[in-house]
Amino acid sequence: MVQLTIAVNDPDTYSPICSTAEQIAEKYPKAFLVEHQVRFPPIHTMTILLGLCTPLDPGFAGFYNSLATLDQFYKRFPYPTGLSATYGEAQLAFQLANDIRAFVRSLLGI
């Protein structure tokens, strides 16, 4: 995963970090589904992807709240809109993305 630097003194980076973290995290459930030959629609809603993954591995259920949070970050901060994420939200988004990344990579043996 790309290492993100969260600059405390640069609030302009917080929103892009949140939306990028969601995009990074989204790829992991999709990779899991591809590995299991499960077709899925072209969507960006993490909780829907989670619903497709959970029957294959119940461990995904523990990520529901995390992925719902990332969904909200993606909806709030996809493009420069005047809405700004906080430093805490950027840290949280990065951590949540890293958590799902680690989980799926362990399932895939990578």
ABEGO torsion letter per residue (X at the ends): XBBBBBBAABAAAAAAAAAAAAAAAAAAAAAAAAAAGBBBBBBABAAAAAAAAAAABAAAAAAAAAAAAAAAAAAAAABBAGBBBBAAAAAAAAAAAAAAAAAAAAAAGX
